[in-house]
Amino acid sequence: MILKASERGNASNLAQHLMNGRDNEHVDLHELRGFIADDLHGAFQEADAISRGTRCKNFLFSLSLSPPEIEDVPVAVFEAAIEQIEERLGLSGQPRAIVFHEKEGRRHAHAVWSRIDPVEMKAVHLSHYKRKLNEIARELYLEHGWDMPDGFKKGRSRDPLSFTLAEWQQAKRAGRDPKQLREQIQECWMGSDTKAAFEAALRENGFFLAQGDRRGFVVLDVHGEVYSLSRLSGAKVKELKARLGNPKDLPTLEERKIWLSERMTDQLKAHVRELEQRQHKKGLALEFQRKQMVDRHRRARQGLKSSQLSRWQEEERTRAARLPRGFKGLWSWITGGLKKIRLQNALEVAKADVRDRAKRQAMIAKQLSERRALQKQIKVLRTSQQKELNTLGRDIAHYMLMGDKAPMDVTKVYEKNKERDRKRQRERDQDRPQGPDFDF
């Protein structure tokens, strides 16, 4: 289970993010502990108000818990992990909120604690919490037998294809797959040993090298979107300078953008828009199917929640009716009969909670399985669309570099290169050893 955490303030923004039903298909406020309010915004406002009696600005500790994508993890496993984490970090008894998110067939949890001790009016000191969380994460992978990421094996570094939230958002703005973007840049870097070879490899993928305003080296795509070379390549600054030389010898970011804008003709822009529109139409059917599925799943969960609430209320009335009142109640208390009735009620409450949790988990697992099957189709489409965008970006890059010698219409070049890529793929498929197919 991947654990990512941060100390932070700005409680209102965090509450809005956690309860965001637009970007998440399902949002469940699972628990509020130690707050007077019964909603997340009100609870975080309480934490904010209490923190004003201290000097602490980052008065919240926010943690995300992400299990492996293919695993159906029960709520009890998340709760046990959260209890273990808060005990290890010294947050036991602190006000806490737990929220579950589901998106693209994946389910993860967020836990947020108030760091302010209301008795001492001091913030809980969280020393070395990242190291402690990494240790707990490794323990969880071993305990549940999950396939452990490379970053946790034998103390190796993190996955070179991992990316930050800012990098993910930037890639999405440019219509690119973040993981594939990083793979492309890393392949260019590892497949070249000189500056000229690296720039040629970048051009083959539709990128251009430039001197950054704040960073030494950056790359731009044909749309003018700027990416940090050190982050995407995984290379250190010294390694970049050793191979690429002084970044001041490169065109500045502004010069490269002007160069791109001068060569990005209306006709080229029209080709990009045409491809984007064609891809959008292809994805409409799957997007409609996804929305229909999400709406159906939400209605089913709401129906189960309502039926379980009604049954719980009826069972509560039955348990309350067992308790004797008046003189009978006093006599039952003296003889010990009241204690037995209360014990019976408590056992029934525990059994009912287990029963209802099991039904909710079974529904969630079934819906996640259905959603993951659709997500496989969506991923296939996205991969195909990304290849088309990469091919077009590469051809546009070549067109720009050819200048006046370039043909006025790159459609034929694009289609020719696309057919060439298909032919190469068919040849690779034929050369691949044949054997039984395994569906993992």
ZAMARGU-4260 file (C-alpha; in steps of 0.2 Angstrom, whole numbers, plus 5000, padded with zeros to 4 digits):
<rodrens>
0) 5000/5000/5000 | 5008/5016/4994 | 5007/5029/5008 | 5010/5048/5004 | 5008/5061/5017
5) 5011/5080/5021 | 5008/5093/5034 | 4997/5106/5028 | 4985/5120/5032 | 4972/5128/5020
10) 4958/5117/5028 | 4944/5123/5016 | 4954/5118/5000 | 4958/5101/5007 | 4940/5098/5012
15) 4934/5103/4995 | 4947/5092/4986 | 4942/5077/4997 | 4923/5079/4994 | 4926/5082/4975
20) 4912/5071/4967 | 4917/5078/4949 | 4934/5070/4947 | 4930/5055/4958 | 4917/5042/4953
25) 4912/5038/4971 | 4916/5048/4987 | 4912/5041/5004 | 4915/5051/5020 | 4918/5035/5031
30) 4922/5043/5048 | 4923/5059/5058 | 4931/5056/5075 | 4934/5070/5088 | 4924/5084/5079
35) 4907/5092/5084 | 4902/5094/5066 | 4895/5080/5055 | 4902/5086/5039 | 4920/5087/5033
40) 4920/5106/5029 | 4914/5110/5047 | 4926/5098/5055 | 4941/5106/5046 | 4935/5123/5051
45) 4935/5117/5069 | 4953/5111/5067 | 4957/5128/5059 | 4949/5138/5074 | 4958/5128/5087
50) 4975/5130/5078 | 4973/5149/5079 | 4977/5148/5098 | 4994/5141/5093 | 5008/5146/5081
55) 5006/5131/5070 | 5002/5135/5052 | 5002/5117/5045 | 4989/5110/5058 | 4983/5096/5048
60) 4992/5079/5043 | 4985/5072/5027 | 4988/5054/5022 | 4983/5045/5006 | 4983/5026/5006
65) 4984/5017/4989 | 4983/4998/4988 | 4988/4989/4972 | 4977/4993/4957 | 4970/4975/4955
70) 4967/4971/4974 | 4950/4972/4982 | 4955/4978/4999 | 4941/4978/5013 | 4938/4993/5024
75) 4944/4984/5039 | 4962/4983/5031 | 4962/5002/5028 | 4956/5005/5046 | 4969/4993/5053
80) 4983/5002/5043 | 4977/5019/5049 | 4977/5014/5067 | 4994/5007/5065 | 5000/5023/5057
85) 4993/5035/5070 | 5000/5025/5084 | 5017/5024/5076 | 5017/5043/5072 | 5010/5048/5089
90) 4993/5054/5083 | 4983/5042/5094 | 4967/5050/5100 | 4969/5066/5089 | 4953/5071/5079
95) 4952/5061/5063 | 4943/5060/5046 | 4943/5046/5034 | 4937/5047/5016 | 4936/5034/5002
100) 4938/5038/4984 | 4935/5028/4968 | 4941/5032/4951 | 4945/5022/4935 | 4942/5005/4944
105) 4954/5010/4958 | 4949/5013/4977 | 4960/5022/4989 | 4958/5031/5006 | 4962/5048/5013
110) 4965/5050/5032 | 4967/5067/5039 | 4972/5071/5057 | 4972/5088/5067 | 4989/5090/5074
115) 4984/5101/5088 | 4982/5094/5105 | 4967/5103/5113 | 4973/5101/5131 | 4991/5106/5129
120) 4987/5118/5114 | 5003/5112/5105 | 5005/5103/5088 | 5010/5085/5088 | 5028/5084/5082
125) 5030/5072/5068 | 5048/5067/5067 | 5054/5057/5052 | 5036/5053/5047 | 5041/5049/5029
130) 5054/5036/5034 | 5041/5028/5046 | 5028/5028/5033 | 5039/5019/5021 | 5043/5006/5034
135) 5024/5003/5037 | 5021/5002/5018 | 5033/4988/5016 | 5026/4979/5031 | 5009/4980/5023
140) 5015/4973/5007 | 5023/4959/5015 | 5008/4956/5027 | 4995/4955/5013 | 5006/4946/5000
145) 5004/4960/4987 | 5017/4963/4973 | 5029/4975/4980 | 5035/4990/4970 | 5053/4991/4965
150) 5055/5006/4976 | 5052/4995/4992 | 5063/4981/4986 | 5080/4980/4995 | 5080/4999/4998
155) 5081/5003/4979 | 5076/5020/4973 | 5058/5025/4968 | 5050/5020/4952 | 5059/5030/4938
160) 5042/5032/4929 | 5033/5039/4944 | 5028/5057/4943 | 5022/5071/4954 | 5005/5079/4954
165) 5011/5094/4945 | 5019/5084/4931 | 5003/5074/4929 | 4993/5089/4928 | 5005/5097/4915
170) 5005/5081/4904 | 4986/5081/4905 | 4984/5099/4899 | 4995/5095/4884 | 4984/5079/4880
175) 4998/5067/4884 | 4999/5051/4895 | 5011/5056/4909 | 5019/5039/4911 | 5022/5038/4892
180) 5029/5055/4891 | 5042/5051/4904 | 5046/5035/4895 | 5049/5044/4879 | 5061/5056/4887
185) 5070/5043/4896 | 5072/5032/4881 | 5079/5047/4871 | 5092/5051/4886 | 5097/5033/4888
190) 5098/5030/4869 | 5110/5044/4866 | 5128/5048/4871 | 5131/5065/4864 | 5121/5082/4863
195) 5118/5080/4844 | 5111/5062/4846 | 5100/5067/4861 | 5093/5082/4851 | 5090/5071/4836
200) 5081/5058/4847 | 5070/5072/4854 | 5065/5078/4837 | 5060/5060/4832 | 5048/5061/4846
205) 5042/5079/4843 | 5052/5088/4856 | 5065/5102/4856 | 5079/5106/4868 | 5080/5124/4876
210) 5088/5134/4890 | 5075/5136/4904 | 5071/5152/4913 | 5073/5144/4931 | 5080/5127/4926
215) 5095/5123/4916 | 5088/5112/4903 | 5070/5110/4897 | 5061/5102/4882 | 5046/5109/4873
220) 5033/5100/4862 | 5026/5106/4846 | 5012/5115/4856 | 5025/5125/4866 | 5022/5116/4883
225) 5038/5116/4893 | 5044/5101/4903 | 5059/5100/4915 | 5072/5089/4907 | 5080/5084/4924
230) 5063/5077/4931 | 5058/5068/4915 | 5075/5060/4911 | 5079/5056/4929 | 5097/5062/4926
235) 5106/5073/4939 | 5111/5091/4934 | 5129/5086/4933 | 5125/5072/4921 | 5115/5084/4910
240) 5129/5097/4909 | 5142/5083/4906 | 5133/5077/4890 | 5124/5093/4884 | 5137/5106/4889
245) 5132/5124/4895 | 5113/5127/4894 | 5117/5145/4889 | 5123/5139/4872 | 5105/5133/4869
250) 5091/5144/4862 | 5082/5152/4877 | 5064/5147/4881 | 5057/5163/4874 | 5067/5161/4858
255) 5062/5143/4855 | 5044/5147/4858 | 5045/5161/4845 | 5053/5149/4833 | 5039/5136/4836
260) 5025/5149/4834 | 5033/5155/4817 | 5033/5138/4810 | 5016/5132/4818 | 5006/5137/4803
265) 4987/5137/4802 | 4987/5122/4792 | 4998/5112/4805 | 4986/5118/4819 | 4971/5112/4808
270) 4979/5095/4807 | 4981/5094/4826 | 4963/5100/4829 | 4957/5087/4816 | 4966/5073/4825
275) 4960/5079/4842 | 4942/5080/4836 | 4943/5062/4828 | 4950/5055/4844 | 4936/5064/4854
280) 4923/5056/4844 | 4930/5039/4846 | 4930/5041/4865 | 4912/5047/4866 | 4905/5029/4866
285) 4916/5023/4880 | 4914/5039/4890 | 4895/5038/4889 | 4896/5020/4894 | 4907/5025/4909
290) 4895/5038/4915 | 4880/5026/4913 | 4889/5013/4924 | 4894/5026/4937 | 4876/5032/4939
295) 4870/5015/4940 | 4883/5010/4953 | 4879/5026/4963 | 4860/5022/4963 | 4864/5004/4969
300) 4875/5010/4983 | 4862/5023/4989 | 4848/5009/4988 | 4859/4998/4999 | 4863/5012/5011
305) 4844/5016/5013 | 4839/4998/5015 | 4852/4995/5028 | 4848/5011/5038 | 4829/5006/5038
310) 4833/4989/5044 | 4845/4995/5057 | 4832/5007/5064 | 4820/4993/5065 | 4832/4982/5074
315) 4836/4996/5086 | 4818/4997/5091 | 4817/4979/5094 | 4832/4979/5105 | 4826/4995/5114
320) 4809/4985/5117 | 4818/4972/5127 | 4824/4984/5140 | 4812/4983/5155 | 4806/4999/5163
325) 4800/5005/5179 | 4799/4993/5194 | 4803/4978/5182 | 4818/4988/5176 | 4824/4990/5194
330) 4821/4972/5198 | 4830/4967/5182 | 4845/4978/5187 | 4846/4970/5204 | 4845/4952/5198
335) 4857/4954/5184 | 4844/4952/5170 | 4847/4969/5163 | 4865/4966/5161 | 4862/4950/5151
340) 4849/4959/5140 | 4862/4973/5136 | 4875/4960/5132 | 4864/4952/5120 | 4860/4968/5112
345) 4878/4973/5110 | 4882/4956/5102 | 4868/4958/5090 | 4874/4976/5086 | 4892/4969/5082
350) 4884/4955/5071 | 4873/4967/5062 | 4888/4978/5058 | 4899/4964/5052 | 4884/4958/5041
355) 4881/4976/5033 | 4900/4979/5030 | 4901/4962/5021 | 4886/4967/5010 | 4894/4984/5006
360) 4911/4976/5002 | 4903/4963/4991 | 4894/4976/4981 | 4910/4987/4980 | 4920/4973/4974
365) 4908/4968/4961 | 4906/4986/4954 | 4925/4988/4954 | 4927/4972/4944 | 4914/4979/4931
370) 4923/4996/4931 | 4940/4988/4928 | 4934/4978/4913 | 4928/4995/4905 | 4944/5003/4910
375) 4954/4991/4900 | 4945/4996/4885 | 4948/5014/4889 | 4966/5011/4891 | 4968/5002/4874
380) 4959/5017/4866 | 4971/5030/4875 | 4986/5020/4870 | 4981/5020/4852 | 4977/5039/4853
385) 4993/5043/4861 | 5003/5034/4847 | 4993/5044/4834 | 4998/5060/4844 | 5016/5055/4845
390) 5017/5051/4826 | 5009/5068/4822 | 5020/5077/4834 | 5036/5069/4826 | 5030/5073/4809
395) 5026/5091/4813 | 5043/5093/4821 | 5052/5087/4805 | 5041/5099/4795 | 5047/5113/4806
400) 5065/5109/4804 | 5063/5107/4785 | 5057/5125/4784 | 5054/5131/4766 | 5059/5114/4759
405) 5044/5106/4768 | 5029/5101/4758 | 5014/5113/4761 | 5003/5098/4766 | 5009/5086/4779
410) 4994/5074/4778 | 5002/5063/4766 | 5018/5062/4776 | 5008/5059/4792 | 4998/5045/4784
415) 5014/5037/4776 | 5023/5037/4792 | 5008/5030/4801 | 5007/5015/4789 | 5026/5013/4791
420) 5024/5011/4810 | 5009/4999/4807 | 5020/4988/4796 | 5035/4988/4808 | 5023/4983/4822
425) 5016/4968/4811 | 5034/4963/4808 | 5038/4963/4826 | 5022/4953/4830 | 5027/4940/4817
430) 5045/4939/4824 | 5038/4937/4842 | 5039/4919/4848 | 5021/4911/4848 | 5014/4902/4863
435) 4999/4901/4874 | 4991/4918/4879 | 4990/4921/4898 | 4978/4934/4904 | 4985/4942/4920
</rodrens>
